[in-house]
């Protein structure tokens, strides 16, 4: 009977200490803005507040196991099991992203400033921290994506968009050579040139008639190397124009 009373007293003491600790932590959270007045320091402190609270409760459980071991061993063993699960889960949460990050960087060879698409995310890689991939979106937002959430997903590396230049010119053709078939011949000839853009096709349109048998055609060229536009224009006129400028 005496042992039972001692056991119950130990549990009651433990519950009272736990309640006091809980109230103290909540009070500290409420007083946080008054204790730390500088915004930057407060942001840093808030970032680690949850981790500190977890550490305090782990230390409390360690003390509780030792406190109850002599008076209530079954309860002490139960607390120890809870403590073990908390520590194991925390270790897994902390390590899984680190392990996933090492695997991801080794297999995909990702680098800073690379453009990628993975799952629902798309943007430029701006950094790697120990557990997150930092991705900057087209809107300028920085996403912190846990490495573990990227495992098993297809990562597409995107090439930067080409800077495509344009150049327009006009020349005269025989009206008999202003059919759709002739237009396709001009387009096909342009696309055989090594400087023509394959992503944006040339534009060809007939502008006006000069005489009853002549017509002006306007061609718009697209290329990633604008220094070749004059050569492209010369070759097209040599092949299709009825009058040389």
C-alpha positions in Angstrom: 0.0 0.0 0.0 2.9 2.3 0.9 4.6 1.5 -2.4 1.3 2.3 -4.3 1.1 5.7 -2.5 4.7 6.4 -3.4 4.1 5.4 -7.0 1.0 7.6 -7.2 2.8 10.5 -5.6 5.6 10.2 -8.2 3.1 10.3 -11.1 1.2 13.3 -9.6 4.6 15.1 -9.1 5.5 14.4 -12.7 2.1 15.7 -14.0 2.4 18.9 -12.0 6.0 19.5 -13.3 4.8 18.8 -16.9 1.9 21.3 -16.4 4.3 24.0 -15.0 6.7 23.4 -17.9 3.9 23.6 -20.5 2.6 26.9 -19.0 6.1 28.3 -18.8 6.7 27.6 -22.5 3.4 29.1 -23.5 4.1 32.2 -21.4 7.6 32.5 -23.0 6.0 32.4 -26.4 3.6 35.2 -25.5 6.4 37.3 -24.0 8.7 36.7 -27.0 8.1 40.1 -28.8 8.7 41.9 -25.5 11.9 40.0 -24.7 13.4 40.2 -28.2 12.5 43.6 -29.7 14.7 43.6 -32.8 12.9 42.1 -35.8 15.8 40.2 -37.3 16.8 38.6 -34.0 13.2 37.7 -33.3 13.0 36.0 -36.7 16.1 34.0 -36.0 14.8 33.0 -32.5 11.4 32.0 -33.8 13.1 29.8 -36.4 14.7 27.7 -33.7 11.9 28.0 -31.1 10.1 24.7 -32.0 13.5 22.8 -32.0 14.3 24.2 -28.5 10.9 23.2 -27.2 11.4 19.7 -28.5 14.8 19.5 -26.8 13.3 20.8 -23.5 10.6 18.1 -23.6 13.1 15.4 -24.4 15.2 16.5 -21.4 12.0 16.4 -19.3 11.3 12.9 -20.4 14.9 11.8 -19.5 14.4 13.3 -16.0 11.0 11.7 -15.7 12.4 8.3 -16.5 15.1 8.6 -13.9 12.6 10.1 -11.4 10.1 7.3 -11.7 12.5 4.4 -12.1 12.7 3.5 -8.4 9.0 4.1 -7.6 7.1 3.0 -10.8 9.3 1.0 -13.2 6.5 0.1 -15.6 5.6 3.8 -16.0 9.3 4.6 -16.4 9.6 2.0 -19.1 6.6 3.4 -20.9 8.1 6.9 -20.8 11.4 5.6 -22.1 9.6 3.9 -25.0 7.9 7.3 -25.8 11.3 9.0 -25.6 12.9 6.5 -27.9 10.1 6.9 -30.5 10.4 10.7 -30.4 14.2 10.6 -30.8 14.0 8.0 -33.6 11.3 9.9 -35.5 13.3 13.2 -35.1 16.4 11.5 -36.3 14.6 10.1 -39.3 13.0 13.5 -40.2 16.3 15.2 -39.9 18.3 12.7 -41.8 16.0 11.6 -44.6 16.3 14.9 -46.5 20.1 14.9 -46.1 20.4 11.4 -47.4 17.9 12.1 -50.2 19.9 15.3 -51.1 23.2 13.5 -51.4 21.6 10.8 -53.6 19.8 13.4 -55.8 22.9 15.6 -56.4 25.0 12.5 -57.2 22.6 10.9 -59.7 21.3 14.1 -61.5 24.4 16.3 -61.3 22.4 19.4 -60.6 24.2 22.8 -60.5 23.5 26.4 -59.6 21.6 28.5 -62.2 20.3 25.4 -64.0 16.7 25.5 -65.2 14.7 22.5 -64.2 11.1 21.2 -64.0 10.2 18.6 -61.4 6.7 17.6 -60.5 4.6 20.8 -60.1 7.7 23.0 -59.7 9.6 24.8 -62.4 12.4 27.4 -62.1 16.1 28.2 -61.7 18.3 26.4 -59.0 19.7 29.2 -56.7 21.1 27.0 -53.9 21.4 23.8 -52.0 21.1 23.6 -48.2 21.5 20.5 -46.1 17.8 19.4 -46.5 16.2 21.6 -49.3 16.6 22.5 -52.9 16.2 26.2 -53.4 14.3 27.0 -56.6 13.5 30.5 -58.0 10.3 30.7 -60.0 9.5 32.9 -62.9 7.7 35.2 -60.5 10.8 35.7 -58.4 9.6 33.5 -55.5 12.1 31.2 -53.8 10.8 27.7 -53.1 12.4 25.5 -50.4 11.7 22.0 -51.7 12.7 19.1 -49.4 15.0 16.6 -51.2 12.9 13.7 -50.0 9.8 15.0 -51.9 11.8 14.9 -55.2 12.9 11.3 -55.0 11.2 9.1 -57.7 10.2 12.1 -59.8 11.4 13.0 -63.3 13.7 16.0 -63.3 13.8 17.8 -66.7 16.7 20.1 -67.4 15.6 23.0 -69.6 17.8 24.9 -71.9 17.7 28.7 -71.8 15.5 30.2 -74.5 17.3 31.3 -77.6 17.4 35.0 -78.4 15.8 34.9 -81.9 16.4 37.9 -84.2 14.3 38.9 -87.2 15.0 40.6 -90.5 12.5 41.6 -93.2 13.1 42.6 -96.8 11.2 42.8 -100.1 11.9 41.8 -103.7 10.1 41.5 -107.0 8.9 38.2 -108.5 7.0 37.2 -111.6 3.3 37.1 -110.9 3.2 33.7 -112.4 5.5 32.6 -109.6 3.3 33.9 -106.7 1.4 30.7 -106.1 1.2 28.7 -102.8 3.6 26.2 -104.3 6.2 28.9 -105.0 5.8 30.2 -101.5 6.5 26.7 -100.1 9.6 26.6 -102.3 10.9 29.8 -100.9 10.2 28.6 -97.3 11.9 25.3 -97.9 14.9 27.0 -99.4 15.2 29.3 -96.3 15.0 26.4 -93.9 17.9 24.6 -95.7 20.2 27.5 -94.7 22.3 26.7 -91.6 21.6 30.1 -90.0 17.7 29.8 -90.1 15.9 29.3 -86.9 14.1 25.9 -86.7 11.9 27.1 -83.8 10.3 29.9 -85.7 9.5 29.5 -89.4 10.0 32.3 -91.9 7.0 34.5 -92.9 6.3 35.1 -96.5 3.5 37.3 -97.9 2.7 39.1 -101.2 2.4 42.8 -100.7 1.4 44.5 -103.9 1.5 44.3 -107.6 3.9 46.6 -109.5 2.8 45.8 -113.0 0.4 43.3 -114.5 3.0 40.6 -114.5 5.1 41.6 -111.5 4.5 41.4 -107.7 6.3 42.4 -104.5 7.0 39.7 -102.0 8.0 40.4 -98.4 10.1 37.8 -96.5 10.7 37.9 -92.7 13.7 35.8 -91.6 14.4 34.5 -88.1 17.8 33.5 -86.8 19.9 33.3 -83.6 22.8 34.9 -85.5 21.8 38.2 -87.0 25.1 38.8 -88.7 24.1 36.3 -91.4 20.9 38.1 -92.4 22.5 39.9 -95.4 23.9 36.6 -96.7 20.5 35.0 -96.4 18.8 37.9 -98.2 21.3 37.8 -101.0 20.9 34.1 -101.6 17.1 34.3 -101.6 17.1 37.2 -104.1 19.6 35.4 -106.4 17.4 32.4 -106.6 13.9 33.9 -106.7 14.0 37.6 -107.5 13.3 38.7 -111.1 15.2 42.0 -110.6 18.5 42.3 -108.7 18.8 45.4 -106.4 
